[in-house]
Amino acid sequence: MASIDTPHSAGPQVRTTAGVVRGLVDEFPGIRTWRGVPFGASTGGDNRFRAPRRPRPWRGVRDATRFGPVAPQPTYSWTDRVVGAENCLHLDIVRPDTDEQLPVVVYLHGGSFIMGSSHEPMLRGHQFARAVNCVYVSVNFRLGALGYLDLRSIGDDCVANPALRDQLLALQWVQSNIAQFGGDPTSVTLMGESAGGSAVATLMAAPSARGLFHRAIAQSPPLAMVHSRAQSELWARELVYRMALPRQATLRDLRAEHPHDLVRAGQSMMWRGQGFMHLNSTYAPTVDGTLLPSHPLTAFAAGEQAQVPLLLGTNSDEASFSKLFYMRTSARSRAALRLLSAFDSVEAHRVLEAYSGASERGEFAELLADALFWAPSVRLATGHNPLAPTWMYRFDYAPAALRWLGLGAMHSLELSAIFGDPGASRTSGVTRFGGMEGMAELTDRMQYHWGQFIHHGRPGSEWPPYGPPTDDSPARATMVFDDPTRVEYDPKAAQRRAWADFDMTEWGNGVPDLLQQLGLLVGTPPV
């Protein structure tokens, strides 16, 4: 529990709607920060799987100099150790040590919907807040089985998207409180990477989030993983099985279990279910018909998303790790067709042909990366550009060591440049051997463009918007961040056209036997 001390303690004190918080000033690099500030009550006990509630007010001054607990999650280890607590709805605020009113960035962390926190070393934002001159708010929210499973098939006393509702509550908190920290509530940029980037696009498609942010940055959003009804029912049933509960188990039974046991069961679902290789992720936001009325890609195609300026993009080697999958070329090609057919068995062959059958390691990795990240991002940009300004990028830069290992510009590598802290990257153990020429210049360039967008709703003038051809520019301009940086027009045009008619919004369409088992085919009872 956070400590409550006297109003006369040192450190910057700010009154929020729940009470006063006391932060600290770090003279180097010259920032003010408040850590572990509650925006919601505990999500444990009877509150598990339910919509988040506002925090209980407190008296006195709450110590906000220490980070709060992470959401319950597994660890990077060979054991089944779990860390975190269900009292995890808090956020961290960083700003330059000035009294200037500044635009606000609300950041949603990545981590495959199962890991991560607001205060990972890379995401603390000290250098970023100073370089961009903004109030930076990093949000903690529920994860895994506690945040990204739709359990309504077990009982109606729950919500389909706990984590998404946590993020929505955090945005509401920002509107009510950020002015007290010197932030401008009329100039909020919602920003996230990977699972956080997916959350950004999903909140753009959520009517309840309208007006809570005014610009959006989505980095490597895996939108093909947004859950269909088939996935929701499949994984809810699997969680009960992995918890060794009877099939008739209720939400009350699941609420009685220790949260760490639910996390362990959720991990077992991931690794033994092999859903990833069918693009059937265990965890993701769910199309629930209420908070999220339709798939984000469907909403963007229909023009039903928040019409705010959007900056988005992907890395050139997002799935380079998959080069290690499958030893035989025929196995890779079959796996590629299988994962595509789960969505759209009609168009799967056309997509596969654009990657020469995906039988070689590099082609398979490119197909997987494009299926997860690039093709959905192109779909977003294409749907958004007619309604609001849109800019697209591709991050190609990779240190020499990563290129030598065949990993290249792998997933999340761009965070090192955007946050200006390559030493906090998980790849720092490799990059310390050198080959980082041009990284400092690239960091300056990306922070400049991100800063321009955060302050003015557009990046620098040398970055043309994404869209159809004009008298002055060809179509689909994409800023390629590398050494040197350049602009490409309609990159990978052949692959883009191959994806044009592929339905990536409804996993399970190509798996009729599973739909029948779940009772989701018309006229068939569940098995």
N, C-alpha and C positions, 0 to 999 in steps of 0.2 A: 504494500500500500504506500502511495506517495505521502511524503511527510507534509504536515501543515505547520508553518512557523509564523513568527510575528510579522506584522506589516513593515517593520523597520529593518528587515534583513537587506543586505546589499544585493544588487542585481536589478535589471530592468523589470518592473512590475506592470502587469497589464490586467485590466478587468475584462473577463469574458462573461458570457451569459450564465455560466455556472459558478463563477468565482474568480478570484485574483490568482494569477500565476506569476512566479518569479523565475526569470531566466538568468542568463549570464552573458558577459561580454568577453570575447576573445580578441585581445588587442592585435594579435597576429593570427589570421589575416585581416583583422578589423571587421568583425561581425558580431551581431547579437543573435542569440539563439534561445529558443524555448523548447524543451524536449519532453516527450511523454504527456502532451496536453490532451486530456480526454475530450473526445467529441461524442462518445457513446458509452452506455453502461456495459457491464459485463454481459457477455453472450453465453455464459454457462448456465447450468441447471435448467430451469423451466424456460429460459430465454434461448436455449440451443435450437437452431434451425428456424427461429422466428425472426421477424423484422427487428432491426436494432432500435434501441430506445435512447433518448437523450441522457446524458450523464446526470447523476444526482448532484445538486448544488452542494458546495462546501463553504464553510466559514474560514476566516483567516486567509493566509497566503499559502498557496500550494507550491511546493518546491518543483520547479520544472527545469532542473539542471541535469537530470539523468534520463536516459532513454527508458521507455516503458517496455513491457514484455512483448516478445514476438508472438504472432499467432501460433497455435500448436502446429508443429511440422516436423518432418524427419530431418536427419542430419546427413552431411556428407561423410558417411562412414560405412564400414562393413557390418555394423551392429544395427539393432532395431531401436536405437536410442531416439527418443523424441524430446523436443524442447518446446517451450512456449506455454502460454496460459490463455484461457478464454476471455480474460479481462484485457483484451488487446486492442480495443478501439481508441486509439490515440494517434496524434500526429506530431510532427516536429516542424518547427518554424525557424528559418534562417533568413537574415537580412543584413545588408551593410550597416555598419555602426554610424548611421546618420538619422536625421529626423525627416528626411524627404519622403513624400508619399510616392509609392512605387507600384508598378504593375505586379500582379500575383501569378505565380506558377504553382499549380496543384499537381503533384507528381504521384503516379500510381506505379508501383514497382512490378517487375516481372518475376519469373520463377516457376513457369509451367503450371500456374494456378495452385501449386502445392508448397512452394517455399518462398522465402524472401521476407523483407521487412522494410519499414520506412527508414531505418538507420543503418542499412548495410554500408560499409565504408565507402563504396563507390558513390552511393546515392545521398550522402549527407549534405552535399550541396554547398559547402563553404566557399570553395573557389568559384563555383557556378554563380552563386548569388551575387558575388562581388563583380565577376567579369560581365555578367548580363545586367547587373544593377536592378534586382528584383527582390520581392518577398517570396521565398521559396518554401512551399508547404509539402512535406512528404507524408503520405498517408499509410497507416497500418490498417489491415482489414482481414477478415476471416479467409481461410485457405482450405484446399482439399475437401475432404468429406464434410467438414463443418461449414464450408463457405460456397463450394461450387458443385453441390449435388442437389438435384430436384427430387425431393422425397415425397411429393404429393401422392404418388401411387401407393405409399404406405399409410398415409393419413393426411387429412386436410388442415391439421393444426400446425402448419409450417408455411414458409414461403419458398418459392422456386429458386430465388437468386439472393441468398443471404449476403454474399460478398458485394454484389452489385448494389444492394440496398445500403450496405456500409459505406460504399463510395459516394452514393447519393447523399447520405446523411453528412458525410464530411464536406461535400460541396455546400450544403445548406449551412453548416457551421461556419464555413469561410465567409459566406454572404453576411452572416450575422455578426461576425467577430473580427474579421481581418483588418478592418479600418483601425481598430485599436492598436494593431501592430504596425501601422503605417502602410498598409496595403490598400490598393484601390479596388473595391468590390465590383466596380463596373469594368474592370480590365483584368479578367481572369483567363489564363491559358491552362487548359487541361492537357497534361502531357504524360505519356507512358511508353514503356518499351516491352515488347514480347507480350506476355499475358496482360501487362499494364496497357500496352498499345491496343490490344483487343478490347480492354475495358473502356478505353477512350472512344473507340468506334461504336461500341455497344451503347454507351451513354449518349452518344450523338443520336442514336436511334430510339432512345427512351424518352417519350413525351414528358415524363416527370422531371427530367433534367433540364428542360428548356429554361433559358435565362440564367442558369447557374454558372455558365462559363461562356466566353466570348470569342475564343480561338481554341484550336485543337492541334496537337502534335502527336501523331501515332507512328511509333517506330517499330517495325517488324511485327505487325499485328497478325496472329495466326487465326484469322476469322473463319477458316474452314472448320475449325474445331468447335464452333458454337453448337451446343447440343440440340439435336432434334428430340421429338417425343420418344422415338425408339431408344436413343441413347439414355435418356432420362430414366426410362423404366428398366432398361438393362442394368445400369449401374446401381440403381436403388436396390434391385433384387440381389445383385452381387454383393453389396455391402452387408446385407442381412446374412447372406451365406458365409461371408468371410468372418463375420462376428460370431459364427456358430450359434445363431439364434434360430428359432423355428420360423418357418416361412410366414406364419401369421403374426410375426412380431409387429409391434406398434411403435409409434414415435416415442411413447412413454418408455418403452424398453430401451430404445436407443439413447434417450436422455439419461437413463440410469447408468450407462456405461461410462468408464473413465475416458476423457477426451483423447488421451494418448493411445488407448486401445483402438479407438476409431481411426486414428491416424495410421496405426500399424496395419489395420485391416485395409485401409485405403491404399497403402503402399503395396500390399499383397495383390490387390485388384489390378494395380498398374503393371507390375512385373510379370505376373502369371497370366493375366488376361490377354496380353499381347495386342491390346487395342491400338497402340500407337502405330503398328505396322499396317493397320487398316484405316489409318487416319481417324480412328475412333478413340479420341482421348477420354480418359476416365473423368476428367474435370474440365469444366468450362461454363460460361454463362449459358442459360437455357432460354429458348423461345417459349415464354410462359403465357402469352396472350394478354398480359396485364402490364407489368412493368416493361417488358420487352414484347410488344405486340407481334413483331415479325423479325425474321433474321435480319441482322444489320445490312447484309448485301441486298436483300429484298427491299428494305427501307430506302437505301441509297438509290437503287434503281428506280424506285417510285417517287423519289424526291420528297420523302417523308422524314428526313433527318434534320438535325439542327443545321441551319444555313449560316455557318460561321466559317471564317477562313481556316483552311486545313493544310498542314504541312505533314507529309508522310513519306515513308520509303522503307527500303530493306537493304540488307547486306548481300554482297555478291556470292558469298559462300556460307549461307545460313545453315545448311545441313551437311557440311563437309565431313562431319563425323560418320555419316552413313556410308562413306566409302568402305568402311570396315564390314558392312553388312554383306552377307552372302558371298560364298566363294566362287560359285559358278555363274556364268553370264545368263544361262537360261533361268536360274533361280531368281536373279534380279529382275529380269523381264516379267516373269510370272508374278512376282511380288508387286511390281509397279502396276500391272493390269488389275490385280486384285484390289489394291487400295483405291484405285480410281473407280473401279466398277461398283464399289460399295455406295458411291454417290450417284453415278450416271453411267450405266453399262452401255448405253448407246453411243455417247461421245467419248468414252474412255479410249477407244482404239485411235481415234483421231489425235487426241492429245499425246498418246504414246508414240505415234509416228513422228511427231514434231521433235521428239528426243531420241530418234533412231532406235526405238524399242527399249531405251533405258537399260541396255544389257551391259554396257561398260560402267565402271565404277563412277567416273566423273559424270556421265549422263544420268545415272540413277540418282546421284546426290543432287544434281541440278533439278531434276524432276521433283524430288521430294521437297527441296527448298521452295520451288515455285508453287507447288501445290499448297504448302503450308503458309507461305508468306507473300511471295511476289504476285501471283495471279490474283488473290483476293485484294491486294493493295491496288493493283491496276483497276480492278472492278470498282473499288471505292473511289479512286480518283476520277474515273470515267463518269460515274454517276454524280459526283459532287461538283465537278467543274462547271456544269451549266448553271448551277444555282449559287455558288459562292467561290471566291478565289481559292485556287488549289495549286500547291507546289509539290513536286515529287523529287526524291533523291535516290541514289544508290551509293552505298559505302563500299568502296573497293580497296581501301588502304589496308595493308597487312605488313607487319614487321617481317624481316627476312627469315627469322626462325620459323614463323608460322607458314610462310610460303614453302620453305624447305620441307616441312612436315606434311605438306599437302592440305593444310587446313585453311589457309588464306584468310579472307575477311569473314571470319566465322561469326556466328550468332552473338549479339550483344557487344561486339568489339567496338562499335561506334561510341559506346558510353564513355570510353577512355578519353576520347577527344571532346565530347560534349561537356562532360563534367570536369575535364582538365586534370584528371588524377590517374594516369596510367599505372601508378604503383599500387592502386587499389584493385586493379583488374585481376580476375582469376588466372589470366594468362601471364601475369607479371613474372612468374618464375621462368618462363620461356623467353620473354622479351628482354630480360635483363642482360642477355648475351649480346645485345646490340641489334643493328639493323633497323633502328627507329628514325632514320633520317627523314626529315620532313614532318615529323609528328607535331612539333611545336607550332609550325606554320599552319598545319591542318587544324589544330585545336583553336588557334586564333580565328581561322576562317569560319569554322562551324559555329563557334560561340558568337561570332559577329552576326551570322545569318539567323541563328536562333534568337539572339537578342533583338534584332530588328523585327522579327516576327512577333515576339512577346510584347514589344513596345508599340509597334505600328500596324500589326496585322499583315505584314508582308516581309519576306527576307530582303536581302540586298538587291539592288537593281540589276546586277549581273546574273541573277537567277530568274530566268523567264518562267511564267506560270505554265502549268500543265493544261493542255487542251487541244482543240482542233487547230489546223493551220490558219495563219493570218497572212496579210500582205507582207509582214515583217519577219515572220517566224514559221518554220515547219511545225508539225504536230508533235504533241506529247513530249515536251521538253523535260529532261531529267538531269538534275545536277549530279555529276559523278564525283564523289569526294575521294581523291587519291593524290598522289604526288607526281604530276600536277593535277589540280582540279579542272574539270572541263564540263561542258554541257553536251549531252547526246540527245538526239531526237528519235522518238519511237524505238528505243532499244529492244532487241529481241522481238522484232515485229512478227516473225513467223510463229514463234511460240505464243505471243499474245493472241494472234488470230485463232490458233488452235484451241485456246481456252475460252473463246468468246461465247460459245453456246453450251459449255459444260456447266451442269447444275451442281454447284458446290454448297448448296444451302440445306440439303436434306439427307444427312447420312442415314443409310438403311434402305434407300430406294432400291439398291441393287442387291439386297440380301433378303429376298422374300421368305426364305425359310425361317429367319430370325423374326421377321415381322409377324409371321404366323404363330411362332412360339410365344410371342409377347401379346398376341391377340390384337395386333394393330392392322391386320388385313381385314377389309370389310367382310363381315359374315363369318369370321373365324374366332372362336373363343380362345382365350389363353390356354397354353398347354400346362 
